[in-house]
Amino acid sequence: MDMEEAKEQVLFSVPMIITNVSYYSITLISVMFAGHLGDLELASSTLANSWAVVTGLALVV
């Protein structure tokens, strides 16, 4: 593979990587805060996040 092409692909993918990390960090931080509240709140938050992802993907795709 040409090194110039590899550099261009890496530079092209950096914004997508940052976007994905940011998206998942929002969920991670929410779950971390809910974990400090208690077990029931943590379970509720995780279930709600899972439900939102499943229904969101079903409606968007």
Phi, psi and omega in degrees: 000143179288136183293325178296319178294320178297318179297319179296321179293321178295314179296327178290326185275343183301313178299324178292322178295315179297320179297314180295318179296318178296318180299313182284335179289331177298313178295318181298315181294321177298317180292323178296317177295319179294328178296331178285340181279325180154173183293317181296318179293322178295315179296319179296317180296317180294317178296318180295318178296318179296316180296319180295320180293316182294311181290325178296317179292324180292324182278327183279320184275000000 
